[in-house]
Amino acid sequence: MGCICIEGLKAETVIGVHDWERNIRQTVRLDLEMHWDIAQAAANDAIADTLDYQRVTERLLAFINTSRFALIETLAERCADIVLHEFGVNQLKLKLSKPLPALGIECAAVVIERHR
């Protein structure tokens, strides 16, 4: 078993509980660790035998860019569902963070681990 990672995926979305947040787009960042059997891909050097992180990235960007949630927890769960069910990943660790300089912090984040 191996781990295919996507680090620093940034997308723009409507996210937040405050009225002012409901009218703007904010940047969120995703970091993913997707457990995947990489042995066959390594042996064959073939993209067809592995998890295509470009396809995962494109799908998540399309989803996040059109989503509207109050909580980062909800967005994180929906992104995890996409990776687990649409791409056949069996185990996933996902971190979703949102910059919050107005509160004097670099970002708020949630980290979830899910299994299919």
C-alpha positions, -999 to 999 in steps of 0.1 A, spaced: 0 0 0 12 35 -7 -1 70 -2 -8 94 -30 -8 130 -17 -22 163 -30 -8 192 -10 -19 228 -13 -49 225 -35 -65 260 -34 -100 268 -45 -124 298 -43 -158 292 -27 -186 308 -6 -179 295 30 -187 310 64 -215 316 89 -213 354 90 -235 376 67 -205 392 52 -190 358 43 -221 348 24 -215 375 -2 -179 369 -10 -157 341 -23 -129 329 0 -99 307 -6 -97 273 10 -68 249 9 -70 211 8 -42 186 17 -51 150 10 -34 117 18 -51 89 -3 -41 53 5 -37 34 -27 -20 2 -39 8 16 -61 26 -17 -68 11 -24 -102 15 12 -114 51 12 -103 57 -21 -121 40 -10 -153 48 27 -152 12 32 -164 -12 60 -154 -41 35 -159 -29 15 -130 -29 43 -104 -50 70 -89 -49 99 -113 -43 129 -90 -50 153 -119 -85 139 -123 -91 141 -85 -79 177 -85 -101 187 -114 -131 171 -98 -126 187 -64 -120 221 -79 -152 219 -100 -171 209 -68 -156 235 -45 -158 264 -69 -196 259 -72 -204 250 -35 -219 272 -8 -215 260 28 -216 276 62 -190 253 78 -156 240 67 -166 207 83 -194 202 58 -172 211 28 -145 187 41 -170 158 44 -184 164 9 -149 164 -6 -140 132 12 -172 116 -1 -162 125 -37 -127 110 -33 -139 78 -16 -169 70 -38 -160 85 -72 -123 74 -73 -124 42 -53 -100 53 -25 -104 31 5 -88 53 31 -83 91 32 -69 118 54 -81 153 44 -72 187 58 -93 217 48 -81 251 59 -95 286 56 -74 318 61 -88 341 89 -65 371 91 -94 392 104 -93 371 136 -55 374 139 -49 337 129 -33 323 98 -62 298 93 -88 276 108 -87 240 97 -104 206 101 -87 173 96 -108 142 89 -99 106 83 -124 84 65 -126 48 53 -148 33 27 
